């Protein structure tokens, strides 16, 4: 005599096709297996780790860009002010005088920052222009290294980025160590104005197929604005 299991007999009839109802223990075990498999394939902290490296590296450069833009604007304004003063000197006597705040006296600030006048301002203009160019180019470099524009560095992208900056890559290195290596490399090349090394690094990325994307251009325009 053939007996059907209770769990099968309760859901089958002559009017419905047989549907197998798995015991709860099997469903639970299957759920655990799928969870473990997904965790193995997609580590929970993987994206967060890669995103942290990208965010902290680009933010470090962006802060320097902001300082460079302010310094460049100051030098540029003072060059213009000194040039206009030489072309159209102020009258010796003015009919109205008042005490102006330091913010409303750019000529006072310029004379204090550049005691030798326009020559000092021109020298600082050239210096700040170069530093701003380095920081902006480095920012572009950091964006290009994010090949698929997902605001994070995959292991392959991070490896290419570090190698392009002549830094070693070890998969097991903790995130803070990798961030420190990147920011210190930026600081070193920035202060030495090592544009040649930076352009060589950019060339290395291009040889690996990286390119400036439309998304990169939008972000660069935002930072430069």
C-alpha positions in Angstrom: 0.0 0.0 0.0 1.3 3.5 -0.9 0.9 6.3 1.6 1.5 9.9 0.8 3.1 12.2 3.4 0.7 14.4 5.4 2.2 17.6 4.1 1.7 16.5 0.5 -1.8 15.1 1.0 -3.2 18.2 2.7 -2.5 20.5 -0.3 -3.4 18.1 -3.2 -6.8 17.3 -4.6 -8.2 16.0 -7.8 -8.8 19.5 -8.9 -5.4 21.0 -8.3 -1.9 20.1 -9.4 0.3 18.8 -6.6 2.4 21.4 -4.8 5.2 20.3 -2.6 5.3 22.2 0.7 8.8 22.1 2.1 9.2 21.7 5.9 10.0 24.9 7.8 13.4 23.6 8.8 14.4 23.2 5.1 13.3 26.7 4.3 15.2 28.1 7.2 18.3 26.2 6.1 18.0 27.4 2.6 17.6 31.0 3.8 20.8 30.8 5.8 22.6 29.4 2.8 21.5 32.2 0.5 22.5 34.8 3.2 25.9 33.4 3.6 26.4 33.2 -0.1 25.4 36.8 -0.7 27.7 38.0 2.1 30.6 36.1 0.6 30.0 37.5 -2.9 29.1 41.1 -1.7 30.9 41.9 1.6 28.8 44.3 3.6 31.6 46.8 4.3 33.2 46.5 0.8 31.4 49.4 -0.8 31.6 51.6 2.3 35.4 51.0 2.5 35.9 51.8 -1.2 33.6 54.8 -0.9 35.5 56.1 2.1 38.8 56.1 0.3 37.4 58.1 -2.7 35.5 60.6 -0.5 38.3 61.3 1.9 40.9 61.6 -0.9 38.9 63.9 -3.1 37.7 66.0 -0.1 41.3 66.5 1.0 42.2 67.8 -2.4 39.1 69.9 -2.6 39.9 71.7 0.6 43.3 72.7 -0.8 41.7 73.9 -4.0 39.4 76.2 -2.0 42.5 77.7 -0.2 44.3 78.1 -3.5 41.4 79.8 -5.1 41.3 82.4 -2.3 45.0 83.0 -2.5 45.0 83.3 -6.3 42.0 85.7 -6.2 43.9 87.9 -3.6 47.0 88.1 -5.7 45.1 88.7 -8.9 43.1 91.5 -7.2 46.2 93.2 -5.8 48.0 93.0 -9.2 45.0 94.8 -10.7 44.8 97.3 -7.9 48.6 98.2 -8.1 48.4 98.5 -11.9 45.4 100.9 -11.8 47.1 102.9 -9.0 50.2 103.4 -11.2 48.1 104.4 -14.2 45.7 106.6 -12.4 47.2 107.8 -9.0 44.7 108.9 -6.3 44.5 112.6 -5.7 46.5 114.0 -2.8 43.5 115.6 -1.2 40.0 114.2 -1.1 37.0 116.3 -0.2 35.3 113.6 1.9 37.0 111.2 4.2 35.8 108.5 6.5 37.1 105.5 8.5 36.6 102.4 6.4 36.6 98.9 7.7 39.5 96.7 6.7 37.2 94.7 4.4 36.4 97.8 2.4 40.1 98.9 2.1 41.6 96.4 -0.4 44.6 98.7 -1.0 45.5 98.5 2.7 45.4 94.7 2.6 47.5 94.7 -0.6 50.1 97.0 0.8 50.3 94.9 4.0 50.6 91.6 2.1 52.8 93.0 -0.7 55.0 95.7 0.8 57.1 96.0 -2.4 54.0 96.6 -4.4 53.1 95.2 -7.8 56.3 93.2 -8.1 55.5 91.2 -5.0 51.9 90.8 -6.1 53.0 89.5 -9.5 55.4 87.0 -7.9 52.6 85.7 -5.7 50.2 85.6 -8.6 52.5 83.3 -10.5 53.0 81.1 -7.4 49.4 80.8 -6.5 48.4 80.2 -10.1 50.9 77.2 -10.3 49.6 75.8 -7.0 46.0 76.1 -8.0 46.9 74.3 -11.3 48.5 71.5 -9.4 45.6 71.0 -7.0 43.0 71.1 -9.8 45.0 68.6 -11.9 45.3 66.3 -9.0 41.6 66.5 -8.4 41.0 65.6 -12.0 43.4 62.7 -11.6 41.4 61.4 -8.6 38.2 61.6 -10.6 39.6 59.8 -13.6 40.8 57.0 -11.4 37.1 56.4 -10.6 36.6 54.7 -13.9 32.8 54.1 -13.7 31.9 57.3 -11.9 30.3 55.5 -8.9 32.1 57.7 -6.3 34.2 54.8 -5.0 37.4 53.0 -5.9 37.0 49.3 -6.7 40.1 47.1 -5.7 41.2 47.2 -9.4 40.8 51.0 -9.6 42.6 51.6 -6.3 45.5 49.4 -7.4 45.8 51.3 -10.6 45.6 54.6 -8.8 48.3 53.8 -6.2 50.6 52.4 -8.9 50.1 55.5 -11.0 51.2 57.5 -8.0 54.3 55.2 -7.5 52.7 53.8 -4.3 52.6 50.1 -3.3 49.3 48.3 -3.2 48.5 45.5 -0.8 44.9 44.2 -0.7 45.1 43.6 3.0 46.1 47.1 4.0 43.5 48.8 6.3 41.5 51.7 4.8 43.1 54.5 6.9 46.6 53.4 5.8 45.6 53.6 2.1 43.9 57.0 2.6 47.0 58.3 4.4 49.3 57.1 1.6 47.1 59.0 -1.0 46.8 62.2 0.9 50.5 62.3 1.8 51.4 61.8 -1.8 49.2 64.7 -2.8 50.7 66.9 -0.1 54.2 66.0 -1.2 53.7 66.6 -4.9 51.6 69.7 -4.2 54.2 71.4 -2.1 57.0 70.5 -4.5 54.8 71.6 -7.4 55.7 68.3 -9.0 53.5 68.6 -12.1 55.7 66.3 -14.1 55.2 63.3 -11.8 51.5 64.1 -11.7 51.2 64.2 -15.5 53.1 60.9 -15.8 50.7 59.3 -13.4 47.8 60.6 -15.5 49.5 59.2 -18.6 49.7 55.8 -16.8 46.0 55.8 -16.1 45.3 56.7 -19.8 47.4 53.8 -20.9 45.2 51.5 -18.8 42.1 52.8 -20.6 41.0 55.5 -18.1 39.5 58.7 -19.5 38.0 62.0 -18.4 34.2 61.4 -18.6 31.4 63.9 -18.9 30.6 63.4 -15.2 34.2 64.3 -14.4 34.0 67.5 -16.4 30.8 68.5 -14.6 32.5 67.9 -11.2 35.6 69.8 -12.3 33.5 72.8 -13.4 31.7 72.8 -10.0 35.0 72.8 -8.1 36.5 75.5 -10.3 33.4 77.7 -10.2 
